[in-house]
Structures are given as structure tokens and as C-alpha cells.
Amino acid sequence: MGMIRRREFLRRGTFAAIAASSLRARAALKSAMGPRVLIVGGGFAGAACALELRRLNPRIDVALIDPDASYITCPMSSEVITGSRTLQSMTITRDGLRHAGVRYIRDRAAAVDAASRTVSLQSGSALHYDRLVMAPGIRLLWNTPEGYDQDSAARMPHAWQAGAQTALLAGQLHAIPQGGTLAISVPAGLMRCPPGPYERASLIAHWLKRHRARSKLLILDSNNHFPRQDVFTAAWQELYPGMIEWIPATQGGAVTRVDARNLILYTSLAEHRVAVANVIPPQAPGQIALDAGLATGHGWCPIKPLSFESQLSQNIHVIGDACIAGAMPKSASAALGQARQCGAAIAALLADRAPPEPSFDSVCYSAVEPGRALAIRGKFAVSDGDIRQVESADATPADTRASAAHAREARDWYQRIRSASFGS
């Protein structure tokens, strides 16, 4: 009996030692792997943040979740509409991320549990994180204007998310009859790429001037002014006299209802029957950010300016178009700056250090015709707990007009930001 008890004691002790050894091995493995950062969204912001984290600390286990195997850039997409670029030339694979050691997970984030620090995937699995970066981009607010839903977008494309919609609007433009009117409806409120509708109008007007000289372009605007209005207007008067009509909100420019079947746009003062309608609806953060409780009453996600950590949830950071970053615009250039600061902040916080003090530079280029563009530059810094615009030392008198030099800068910038954000 004593011998049996002794053997049982030794057996249990052996199992306990093995179990303890296994726990130590798993702990050592976890330590060797380093902390885990999950990134939801593989656009400019999410991809750039992943690259920055790998650059700053290769021990950080960085995984990027996105359902799309490739990404089509919105910058330069208006050139696809007019036929001077192809969608293929703007399509980026995930190879650059993989080469940098980022784990790409082709799936859709379905839910976030901040309490357990897990992200559930559409495929059914769940992933744990130490820090989570949300970069879900925008979602379109359907039924604003009234009647504009996802089915309507097949007749009145928005083309505000590059891809199939871009190709659809391009096809409609090239099929417009001589003398037909093309209308662009611009929403009120915060939106992706604020100068974008006016660049699009410029390039479409250039195409119409060459191919449908008796046609007209109508901008129905829910705003009373727009970025660099003076430069755009001067260019339109010079290049497209009598072809572009801009109607602001005070003159009945806000579209309140659409009839997609008959291509009619209604405002408070008139109805506009057109040949092609490009309806850009209002925007808000991607649905996953809303579901995760990261958005406030104004619809966007407030952040702490030093780290881009959510003001509403710990250990979750929000970057790119989805966040409210003070005076910074919703643009690819701003997204890259936010991604780098967020990556630096996370690397510091995981090492029990304070985030570095940031400064941000932003530039947006808008073409008024092929080979001629204007530049909108911004410099931003954290002041009094918010991100505020400061005087840009890079601004020059040349920035007050459109030029061929800015068009060349724009093409160089596009290649640089692709490489910086996607590693390709």
C-alpha cells in the first residue's frame, strides 16, 4: 500500500512538473513573440501603421485584418473616370506587408469585445490583442438624399469608394449623349477628401470639352464654400467657360431627394433631369467602429491626440477617415501621418514609455486639367489637448495657383505614399 501511494505521488509530481514546464514554455513563447497588435482595415492608415510598428519593434506581433486581397486607392481615381488611368494601375496587393513581417488575415472583423480584448471574425474565430488599431475607413449614409439607397447607386454611382463604382461612373461618362448634362451632388458635413468633388468636376469638364463640347456639368452643393474655391473657380473660368455651373446651398444647391429610375435630382428650388448623376452621400465611420462604441453623437470617433487612443475605450486606437483628429482633413496624407504617430505611440506604451510629441504634415493635390494641379498643404501640432493647424513653412506663393509643377509633384507624391503606406 505504501509503495502504491509513493508511485501515485511520484506520478502526480511528474505530471505537475510537466504541466509547470508547459506553462513556462507557453509563457516564454508568448514573451518571445512579443505583444500582439491587431489592425482592422487595410487602407492607407491601417497598412501604414502596421509597417511602422514592424519598423519600430520587430518583436511586436502585428496582424492586419481585411477581407480584400488587394486595395484600390481613392487618390487619382478621378483619372480612371476620364480614362487617363486604369484601375489596375491603382491596385495594391498585400505583398509589401507580408515582406515586412505583418500577418495578413483575409477576413472581416465582425465584433470587438473591449473587456476581453478580442476581435471576432466573420469566419467564426476570435483573436486576442494587447492593443487594437481601428482603421475601418468610411461608410456611406444611405437614404440621404431621400431615395438614394444601394440599389440607386447602380443608376447614380457615388464612386466615392474606388473600384466597381469608379468603373461604373466612367462607363456612364463615356456614354453620355452630346448636349447631355452631368450632375455631381456634394454632401454637407465632414467627408473623405473634401476637394475631391471639385477635382472630379474639373477633369470631367476637360473630357466633355474634348468629346461632348455642347454638354454641361452641374455641381449641386450642400455647402456654401469649398476648399481653394478661388483657385478652382479661376481655373474653370479660364479652361471651361460656361461649362461648369456651381450652385451653393443658399441658392438651392442641396439635393434633398432623387429619382434614380428617371435620373432626376430634387432640391428645395428646382428639379434637375440629367443624363448622368454622380451622387456623393454623407459619410460616417465604418460600421465596425460604430458597433464597437467608438463613435459619439456627431458620428465620428474622438481620439487622444498624442496616441490616437479612443476617448471612449481603452487599448483601442482609431486612425484614418474614421477618427476626429482636430483640424486634420480626411485624406491619404493625413492618414499616413496619423498611422505613424499611432504606431510610435503604441510602441512606446507597450514599453511603458510616454508617447512622443507629434507634428503632422499634410498635402492634397487636385488636378484642374491633365498636367496641371493645385496643392493644399497643412501643418499640424498638438496644442491645448487638440490637433490644431499651424502655419506651414512649406507653403509658397506658387500654392495660390494651379500649375504643371504641382501636377508633377502630385505624381511623385502618389508613388511615395503608396510605398510608405503599403511597402510597394
ZINORHU-V29709 format. One record per backbone hydrogen bond with DSSP energy under -1.0 kcal/mol. NH is the residue of the N-H (numbers start at 1). CO is the residue of the C=O. E is the energy in kcal/mol with one decimal. If there is no record, write none. Layout:
# ZINORHU-V29709
nh={NH/NH}
co={CO/CO}
e={E/E}
This chain:
# ZINORHU-V29709
nh={5/6/7/8/9/10/11/12/13/14/15/16/17/18/19/20/21/22/23/24/25/26/27/28/29/30/31/32/33/34/37/38/39/40/41/47/48/49/50/51/52/53/54/55/56/57/60/61/63/64/65/66/71/73/77/79/81/82/84/85/90/91/92/98/99/101/102/103/105/107/110/111/113/118/119/120/121/122/124/127/129/130/131/132/133/134/135/139/141/142/143/146/148/149/153/154/155/156/167/168/169/170/171/172/173/174/176/180/182/183/184/185/186/193/196/199/200/201/202/203/204/205/206/207/208/209/210/211/212/215/216/217/218/219/220/221/222/229/232/233/234/235/236/237/238/239/240/243/245/247/249/251/252/253/256/257/258/259/264/265/266/267/272/274/275/276/278/280/284/286/289/290/291/292/293/294/296/299/301/304/308/310/311/317/318/319/323/324/327/328/331/335/336/337/338/339/340/341/342/343/344/345/346/347/348/349/350/352/353/360/362/364/366/368/369/372/373/374/376/378/380/381/383/386/388/390/399/400/401/403/407/408/409/410/411/412/413/414/415/416/417/418/419/420/421/422/423}
co={1/2/3/4/5/6/7/8/9/10/11/12/13/14/15/16/17/18/19/20/21/22/23/24/25/26/27/28/29/30/61/131/63/133/65/43/44/45/46/47/48/49/50/51/52/53/57/35/37/103/39/105/92/90/74/76/77/78/79/79/87/88/71/94/95/98/97/62/64/105/120/120/118/113/127/111/125/108/121/119/117/36/36/315/38/317/40/284/282/140/148/256/145/147/149/151/152/152/163/164/165/166/167/168/169/170/173/177/216/276/218/278/220/330/193/195/196/197/198/199/200/201/202/203/204/205/206/207/208/212/180/243/182/245/184/247/186/226/228/229/230/231/232/233/234/235/236/240/217/219/223/248/249/248/266/266/146/264/259/272/257/270/265/263/181/181/183/185/139/137/286/286/287/288/290/289/300/296/322/309/304/316/302/132/308/134/320/301/387/325/329/331/332/333/334/335/336/337/338/339/340/341/342/343/344/345/346/349/348/380/378/376/374/372/372/369/403/366/364/362/360/388/386/383/381/379/396/397/398/373/403/404/405/406/407/408/409/410/411/412/413/414/415/416/417/418/419}
e={-2.2/-2.2/-2.3/-2.6/-2.6/-2.5/-2.9/-2.8/-2.5/-2.6/-2.6/-2.7/-2.5/-2.7/-2.9/-2.8/-2.7/-2.6/-2.5/-2.5/-2.4/-2.6/-2.6/-2.7/-2.6/-2.6/-2.5/-2.7/-2.3/-1.6/-2.8/-2.0/-2.5/-3.0/-2.6/-2.4/-1.8/-2.2/-1.9/-2.1/-2.2/-2.4/-2.0/-2.1/-2.5/-2.4/-2.0/-2.9/-2.3/-2.8/-3.3/-2.1/-2.9/-2.1/-2.5/-1.1/-1.3/-1.4/-2.0/-1.3/-1.2/-1.3/-3.1/-2.0/-2.5/-1.7/-2.4/-2.7/-3.2/-1.6/-3.1/-1.5/-2.9/-1.8/-2.5/-2.4/-3.3/-2.7/-1.9/-2.4/-2.2/-2.9/-1.6/-2.5/-2.9/-3.9/-3.1/-3.0/-2.6/-1.2/-4.0/-2.2/-2.2/-1.1/-1.4/-1.4/-1.7/-3.3/-2.0/-2.1/-2.3/-2.2/-2.3/-2.1/-2.5/-2.3/-1.5/-2.3/-2.4/-2.6/-2.8/-2.6/-2.5/-3.3/-2.0/-1.8/-2.6/-2.0/-1.7/-2.4/-2.5/-2.4/-1.9/-1.9/-2.9/-2.6/-1.4/-2.5/-2.7/-2.5/-1.3/-2.9/-2.8/-3.1/-2.5/-2.4/-1.8/-1.3/-2.4/-2.9/-2.0/-2.1/-2.6/-2.4/-1.7/-3.2/-2.4/-2.1/-2.5/-2.9/-1.3/-1.3/-1.8/-1.8/-2.6/-1.4/-2.4/-2.7/-2.0/-2.5/-3.0/-3.1/-3.2/-2.4/-2.5/-1.6/-3.3/-2.1/-1.9/-2.0/-1.4/-1.2/-2.8/-1.6/-1.6/-2.3/-2.2/-2.2/-1.9/-2.5/-3.3/-3.7/-2.0/-3.3/-2.4/-2.2/-1.5/-2.8/-2.4/-2.1/-1.2/-2.4/-2.1/-1.7/-2.5/-2.5/-2.1/-2.0/-2.8/-2.5/-2.3/-2.5/-2.6/-2.4/-1.9/-2.9/-2.7/-1.6/-3.0/-2.8/-2.9/-2.3/-2.3/-2.2/-1.5/-2.1/-2.6/-2.7/-2.7/-2.7/-2.8/-2.4/-3.1/-1.2/-2.9/-3.2/-2.0/-1.7/-1.4/-3.1/-1.2/-2.0/-2.4/-2.5/-1.7/-2.0/-3.1/-2.3/-1.7/-2.2/-2.9/-1.7/-1.9/-2.8/-2.1/-2.4/-1.8}
